[in-house]
């Protein structure tokens, strides 16, 4: 979502609830990474490990019950940047 659009959207949400905030992730530091798994966003301080069942970070071992699949845990699937695929 573009920053300007996100800002306006957040402002509109705050008309309903002043405590609302939208998370923002500055992707510029990751732009030239060979492997997205190494991004800070996938550290235990943010979203947890990048691949497979999330076992680190604040979302570790959270149970999900999805009707579409048999997955019953939060799972991240990060890809490798620049692979030409």
C-alpha positions as CSV (number, residue, x, y, z in Angstrom):
1,X,0.0,0.0,0.0
2,X,1.4,3.4,-0.9
3,X,2.5,5.5,2.1
4,X,0.1,8.4,1.3
5,X,-2.9,6.0,0.9
6,X,-2.0,4.2,4.1
7,X,-1.7,7.5,5.9
8,X,-5.2,8.6,4.8
9,X,-6.6,5.2,5.6
10,X,-5.1,5.4,9.1
11,X,-6.6,8.9,9.6
12,X,-10.0,7.7,8.6
13,X,-9.8,4.7,11.0
14,X,-8.8,7.0,13.8
15,X,-12.1,8.9,13.3
16,X,-13.7,5.7,14.6
17,X,-11.1,4.7,17.2
18,X,-8.3,7.0,18.2
19,X,-6.0,4.2,19.3
20,X,-5.8,2.6,15.8
21,X,-2.4,2.4,14.2
22,X,-1.3,0.7,11.0
23,X,2.1,-1.1,11.1
24,X,4.7,0.1,8.8
25,X,7.7,-1.8,7.5
26,X,10.4,0.2,5.6
27,X,11.5,-2.2,2.9
28,X,14.4,-0.1,1.7
29,X,17.0,-1.8,3.9
30,X,15.9,-5.2,2.4
31,X,15.9,-4.0,-1.3
32,X,19.3,-5.4,-2.1
33,X,19.3,-8.6,0.0
34,X,20.1,-11.8,-1.7
35,X,17.9,-13.7,0.7
36,X,14.7,-12.3,2.2
37,X,15.0,-14.7,5.1
38,X,17.8,-12.5,6.5
39,X,15.5,-9.5,6.9
40,X,15.1,-8.0,10.3
41,X,11.3,-8.4,10.0
42,X,11.8,-12.2,10.4
43,X,13.7,-11.9,13.7
44,X,12.3,-13.0,17.0
45,X,11.7,-9.3,17.9
46,X,9.3,-8.9,15.1
47,X,7.4,-11.6,13.1
48,X,9.5,-14.6,14.0
49,X,11.4,-17.1,11.8
50,X,10.9,-16.8,8.1
51,X,10.2,-20.3,7.0
52,X,7.9,-23.1,8.3
53,X,6.0,-23.1,11.5
54,X,6.6,-19.9,13.5
55,X,8.5,-20.9,16.6
56,X,10.2,-17.6,17.5
57,X,8.9,-14.2,18.2
58,X,5.6,-13.0,19.5
59,X,3.5,-15.2,17.2
60,X,5.4,-18.4,18.1
61,X,3.3,-21.5,18.5
62,X,0.0,-19.7,18.0
63,X,-2.8,-22.1,17.0
64,X,-4.8,-21.3,14.0
65,X,-7.6,-23.4,12.6
66,X,-8.0,-22.8,8.9
67,X,-10.9,-24.4,7.0
68,X,-9.0,-24.4,3.7
69,X,-6.0,-26.5,4.8
70,X,-5.0,-28.8,7.5
71,X,-2.5,-26.2,8.9
72,X,-3.2,-25.6,12.5
73,X,-0.3,-23.2,13.3
74,X,1.0,-19.9,11.9
75,X,3.4,-20.5,9.1
76,X,5.7,-18.1,7.2
77,X,7.0,-18.9,3.7
78,X,9.7,-16.4,2.6
79,X,11.3,-16.6,-0.8
80,X,14.8,-15.8,-2.0
81,X,14.9,-12.4,-3.7
82,X,16.5,-11.9,-7.1
83,X,16.4,-15.6,-8.1
84,X,14.9,-14.7,-11.5
85,X,12.0,-17.0,-11.0
